[in-house]
Amino acid sequence: MPEILRKIADGLIGLSAFVGALGVLFEVVVIGVDVTGRAFGTPLYGSQDLSTMTFVIVVFGGMAICDRIGGHISVDVFESRFPAAMNRWINVGSALLGAVIFVFIAYAVAESAKLSLLLNLSTNLLDLPKAWFQWALCAFALITAFGMLVRAVELAISGRDVTRERQQQVLE
């Protein structure tokens, strides 16, 4: 069962990272066009709206892959002093706590998106509905939470730590 969950999680994480990467590319184009336009006295209309909303996609689109490869900050000052079993359960707890935090983020932003729909909130210049980006953030946060949950299950059941495996690959 964990193998199936890992495949699903990795597929969703890959999709999330791909969308985040597309956001980075879009951001580069928007900023490039805007800066070039400013040099000629005609900046890109709405570039601030586009940049602000795209950063939501860039940051939260990349959050799941950051967890998958062990890119989040961790403090391992005492790790060498603790037994391996204790470190494993600390990592399980950390992954579960992270999953809970991202579920709460998704919930809070979903509630905010409902309010944005109710009030018809949109960006300043281009009138882009803010709720679209809030729903995207919710989806990315839930993908991150799912990835963290799968990591916690793998650690608890088999002791497999995908973040450590990735870090070992990088070091080799």
Short mmCIF file of the C-alpha atoms (twelve columns), coordinates in Angstrom:
data_MODEL
# 
_entry.id   MODEL 
# 
loop_
_atom_site.group_PDB 
_atom_site.id 
_atom_site.type_symbol 
_atom_site.label_atom_id 
_atom_site.label_alt_id 
_atom_site.label_comp_id 
_atom_site.label_asym_id 
_atom_site.label_seq_id 
_atom_site.Cartn_x 
_atom_site.Cartn_y 
_atom_site.Cartn_z 
_atom_site.pdbx_PDB_model_num 
ATOM 1   C CA . MET A 1   0.000   0.000  0.000   1 
ATOM 2   C CA . PRO A 2   2.732   2.569  0.803   1 
ATOM 3   C CA . GLU A 3   4.234   2.023  -2.677  1 
ATOM 4   C CA . ILE A 4   0.943   3.050  -4.289  1 
ATOM 5   C CA . LEU A 5   0.677   6.077  -2.009  1 
ATOM 6   C CA . ARG A 6   4.287   7.024  -2.832  1 
ATOM 7   C CA . LYS A 7   3.571   6.826  -6.571  1 
ATOM 8   C CA . ILE A 8   0.443   8.970  -6.204  1 
ATOM 9   C CA . ALA A 9   2.257   11.447 -3.951  1 
ATOM 10  C CA . ASP A 10  5.242   11.663 -6.294  1 
ATOM 11  C CA . GLY A 11  2.933   12.222 -9.272  1 
ATOM 12  C CA . LEU A 12  1.094   15.041 -7.496  1 
ATOM 13  C CA . ILE A 13  4.354   16.515 -6.223  1 
ATOM 14  C CA . GLY A 14  5.787   16.417 -9.746  1 
ATOM 15  C CA . LEU A 15  2.675   18.118 -11.137 1 
ATOM 16  C CA . SER A 16  2.838   20.751 -8.422  1 
ATOM 17  C CA . ALA A 17  6.518   21.399 -9.130  1 
ATOM 18  C CA . PHE A 18  5.842   21.588 -12.883 1 
ATOM 19  C CA . VAL A 19  3.108   24.186 -12.388 1 
ATOM 20  C CA . GLY A 20  5.405   26.111 -10.030 1 
ATOM 21  C CA . ALA A 21  8.173   25.988 -12.657 1 
ATOM 22  C CA . LEU A 22  5.760   27.317 -15.280 1 
ATOM 23  C CA . GLY A 23  4.996   30.111 -12.817 1 
ATOM 24  C CA . VAL A 24  8.709   30.941 -12.586 1 
ATOM 25  C CA . LEU A 25  8.979   31.070 -16.371 1 
ATOM 26  C CA . PHE A 26  5.897   33.273 -16.607 1 
ATOM 27  C CA . GLU A 27  7.301   35.514 -13.872 1 
ATOM 28  C CA . VAL A 28  10.590  35.913 -15.758 1 
ATOM 29  C CA . VAL A 29  8.733   36.875 -18.939 1 
ATOM 30  C CA . VAL A 30  6.474   39.353 -17.121 1 
ATOM 31  C CA . ILE A 31  9.384   41.009 -15.318 1 
ATOM 32  C CA . GLY A 32  11.508  41.034 -18.470 1 
ATOM 33  C CA . VAL A 33  8.767   42.648 -20.537 1 
ATOM 34  C CA . ASP A 34  7.983   45.132 -17.774 1 
ATOM 35  C CA . VAL A 35  11.613  46.177 -17.248 1 
ATOM 36  C CA . THR A 36  12.207  46.471 -20.988 1 
ATOM 37  C CA . GLY A 37  8.994   48.443 -21.348 1 
ATOM 38  C CA . ARG A 38  9.999   50.773 -18.541 1 
ATOM 39  C CA . ALA A 39  13.261  51.490 -20.333 1 
ATOM 40  C CA . PHE A 40  11.198  52.688 -23.304 1 
ATOM 41  C CA . GLY A 41  8.622   54.523 -21.190 1 
ATOM 42  C CA . THR A 42  5.831   51.939 -21.537 1 
ATOM 43  C CA . PRO A 43  5.832   49.484 -18.638 1 
ATOM 44  C CA . LEU A 44  3.662   46.362 -18.825 1 
ATOM 45  C CA . TYR A 45  0.195   47.272 -17.617 1 
ATOM 46  C CA . GLY A 46  -0.790  45.033 -14.696 1 
ATOM 47  C CA . SER A 47  2.650   43.576 -14.151 1 
ATOM 48  C CA . GLN A 48  2.323   44.019 -10.390 1 
ATOM 49  C CA . ASP A 49  -0.943  42.047 -10.395 1 
ATOM 50  C CA . LEU A 50  0.581   39.311 -12.527 1 
ATOM 51  C CA . SER A 51  3.744   39.121 -10.425 1 
ATOM 52  C CA . THR A 52  1.933   39.071 -7.101  1 
ATOM 53  C CA . MET A 53  -0.530  36.361 -8.085  1 
ATOM 54  C CA . THR A 54  2.106   34.278 -9.874  1 
ATOM 55  C CA . PHE A 55  4.293   34.262 -6.778  1 
ATOM 56  C CA . VAL A 56  1.506   32.375 -4.986  1 
ATOM 57  C CA . ILE A 57  1.861   29.649 -7.602  1 
ATOM 58  C CA . VAL A 58  5.663   29.729 -7.544  1 
ATOM 59  C CA . VAL A 59  6.017   29.512 -3.759  1 
ATOM 60  C CA . PHE A 60  3.297   27.003 -2.975  1 
ATOM 61  C CA . GLY A 61  3.802   25.048 -6.198  1 
ATOM 62  C CA . GLY A 62  7.357   24.338 -5.101  1 
ATOM 63  C CA . MET A 63  6.576   23.618 -1.459  1 
ATOM 64  C CA . ALA A 64  5.814   19.901 -1.929  1 
ATOM 65  C CA . ILE A 65  8.973   19.186 -3.927  1 
ATOM 66  C CA . CYS A 66  10.985  21.084 -1.330  1 
ATOM 67  C CA . ASP A 67  9.702   18.669 1.318   1 
ATOM 68  C CA . ARG A 68  10.170  15.653 -0.953  1 
ATOM 69  C CA . ILE A 69  13.867  16.344 -1.481  1 
ATOM 70  C CA . GLY A 70  14.499  17.407 2.111   1 
ATOM 71  C CA . GLY A 71  14.907  21.068 1.286   1 
ATOM 72  C CA . HIS A 72  13.153  22.482 4.338   1 
ATOM 73  C CA . ILE A 73  15.306  23.835 7.122   1 
ATOM 74  C CA . SER A 74  16.028  21.314 9.835   1 
ATOM 75  C CA . VAL A 75  18.068  21.623 12.965  1 
ATOM 76  C CA . ASP A 76  19.987  18.442 13.682  1 
ATOM 77  C CA . VAL A 77  22.149  19.597 16.572  1 
ATOM 78  C CA . PHE A 78  21.144  16.658 18.784  1 
ATOM 79  C CA . GLU A 79  20.529  14.087 16.058  1 
ATOM 80  C CA . SER A 80  23.905  12.414 16.503  1 
ATOM 81  C CA . ARG A 81  23.297  12.098 20.265  1 
ATOM 82  C CA . PHE A 82  19.891  10.405 19.917  1 
ATOM 83  C CA . PRO A 83  19.372  6.751  19.035  1 
ATOM 84  C CA . ALA A 84  18.249  6.014  15.466  1 
ATOM 85  C CA . ALA A 85  14.774  4.923  16.602  1 
ATOM 86  C CA . MET A 86  14.212  8.200  18.431  1 
ATOM 87  C CA . ASN A 87  15.362  10.214 15.412  1 
ATOM 88  C CA . ARG A 88  13.008  8.198  13.225  1 
ATOM 89  C CA . TRP A 89  10.024  8.971  15.468  1 
ATOM 90  C CA . ILE A 90  10.993  12.622 15.687  1 
ATOM 91  C CA . ASN A 91  10.975  12.691 11.864  1 
ATOM 92  C CA . VAL A 92  7.577   10.949 11.820  1 
ATOM 93  C CA . GLY A 93  6.233   13.550 14.245  1 
ATOM 94  C CA . SER A 94  7.741   16.396 12.228  1 
ATOM 95  C CA . ALA A 95  6.183   15.115 9.006   1 
ATOM 96  C CA . LEU A 96  2.791   14.707 10.710  1 
ATOM 97  C CA . LEU A 97  3.018   18.177 12.239  1 
ATOM 98  C CA . GLY A 98  3.926   19.615 8.845   1 
ATOM 99  C CA . ALA A 99  0.967   17.848 7.255   1 
ATOM 100 C CA . VAL A 100 -1.389  19.252 9.896   1 
ATOM 101 C CA . ILE A 101 0.011   22.756 9.430   1 
ATOM 102 C CA . PHE A 102 -0.501  22.595 5.656   1 
ATOM 103 C CA . VAL A 103 -4.049  21.277 6.083   1 
ATOM 104 C CA . PHE A 104 -4.775  24.248 8.349   1 
ATOM 105 C CA . ILE A 105 -3.226  26.608 5.797   1 
ATOM 106 C CA . ALA A 106 -5.442  25.085 3.095   1 
ATOM 107 C CA . TYR A 107 -8.507  25.412 5.319   1 
ATOM 108 C CA . ALA A 108 -7.790  29.041 6.229   1 
ATOM 109 C CA . VAL A 109 -7.147  30.007 2.620   1 
ATOM 110 C CA . ALA A 110 -10.277 28.126 1.451   1 
ATOM 111 C CA . GLU A 111 -12.315 30.167 3.917   1 
ATOM 112 C CA . SER A 112 -10.625 33.303 2.597   1 
ATOM 113 C CA . ALA A 113 -11.398 32.219 -0.985  1 
ATOM 114 C CA . LYS A 114 -15.082 31.854 -0.089  1 
ATOM 115 C CA . LEU A 115 -15.007 35.389 1.274   1 
ATOM 116 C CA . SER A 116 -13.232 36.602 -1.873  1 
ATOM 117 C CA . LEU A 117 -15.996 35.058 -3.989  1 
ATOM 118 C CA . LEU A 118 -18.698 36.557 -1.788  1 
ATOM 119 C CA . LEU A 119 -17.144 40.022 -1.962  1 
ATOM 120 C CA . ASN A 120 -16.037 39.620 -5.593  1 
ATOM 121 C CA . LEU A 121 -12.443 40.541 -4.681  1 
ATOM 122 C CA . SER A 122 -9.990  40.938 -7.524  1 
ATOM 123 C CA . THR A 123 -6.573  42.367 -8.283  1 
ATOM 124 C CA . ASN A 124 -6.168  46.126 -8.579  1 
ATOM 125 C CA . LEU A 125 -5.447  46.648 -12.271 1 
ATOM 126 C CA . LEU A 126 -6.316  43.531 -14.240 1 
ATOM 127 C CA . ASP A 127 -9.351  42.591 -12.176 1 
ATOM 128 C CA . LEU A 128 -8.185  38.972 -11.842 1 
ATOM 129 C CA . PRO A 129 -10.361 37.125 -9.303  1 
ATOM 130 C CA . LYS A 130 -8.294  36.552 -6.161  1 
ATOM 131 C CA . ALA A 131 -10.226 33.365 -5.373  1 
ATOM 132 C CA . TRP A 132 -8.616  31.528 -8.322  1 
ATOM 133 C CA . PHE A 133 -5.191  31.967 -6.803  1 
ATOM 134 C CA . GLN A 134 -6.454  31.153 -3.333  1 
ATOM 135 C CA . TRP A 135 -7.940  27.871 -4.598  1 
ATOM 136 C CA . ALA A 136 -4.603  27.096 -6.283  1 
ATOM 137 C CA . LEU A 137 -2.813  27.750 -2.995  1 
ATOM 138 C CA . CYS A 138 -5.264  25.383 -1.254  1 
ATOM 139 C CA . ALA A 139 -4.550  22.642 -3.791  1 
ATOM 140 C CA . PHE A 140 -0.789  23.076 -3.466  1 
ATOM 141 C CA . ALA A 141 -1.004  23.091 0.351   1 
ATOM 142 C CA . LEU A 142 -3.056  19.876 0.309   1 
ATOM 143 C CA . ILE A 143 -0.573  18.216 -2.060  1 
ATOM 144 C CA . THR A 144 2.223   19.202 0.323   1 
ATOM 145 C CA . ALA A 145 0.263   17.855 3.294   1 
ATOM 146 C CA . PHE A 146 -0.401  14.588 1.440   1 
ATOM 147 C CA . GLY A 147 3.293   14.231 0.585   1 
ATOM 148 C CA . MET A 148 4.240   14.816 4.215   1 
ATOM 149 C CA . LEU A 149 1.638   12.325 5.400   1 
ATOM 150 C CA . VAL A 150 2.937   9.663  3.015   1 
ATOM 151 C CA . ARG A 151 6.471   10.371 4.218   1 
ATOM 152 C CA . ALA A 152 5.334   9.931  7.834   1 
ATOM 153 C CA . VAL A 153 3.619   6.619  6.989   1 
ATOM 154 C CA . GLU A 154 6.721   5.355  5.165   1 
ATOM 155 C CA . LEU A 155 8.947   6.317  8.077   1 
ATOM 156 C CA . ALA A 156 6.629   4.728  10.630  1 
ATOM 157 C CA . ILE A 157 6.027   1.463  8.751   1 
ATOM 158 C CA . SER A 158 9.244   0.719  6.885   1 
ATOM 159 C CA . GLY A 159 11.731  3.249  8.196   1 
ATOM 160 C CA . ARG A 160 12.237  4.550  4.639   1 
ATOM 161 C CA . ASP A 161 13.100  8.244  4.598   1 
ATOM 162 C CA . VAL A 162 12.769  9.601  1.063   1 
ATOM 163 C CA . THR A 163 14.364  12.902 2.045   1 
ATOM 164 C CA . ARG A 164 17.484  11.148 3.331   1 
ATOM 165 C CA . GLU A 165 17.648  9.030  0.179   1 
ATOM 166 C CA . ARG A 166 17.587  12.180 -1.926  1 
ATOM 167 C CA . GLN A 167 20.220  13.871 0.222   1 
ATOM 168 C CA . GLN A 168 22.470  10.790 -0.124  1 
ATOM 169 C CA . GLN A 169 22.056  10.900 -3.916  1 
ATOM 170 C CA . VAL A 170 23.123  14.536 -3.956  1 
ATOM 171 C CA . LEU A 171 26.181  13.835 -1.819  1 
ATOM 172 C CA . GLU A 172 27.350  10.935 -4.027  1 
# 
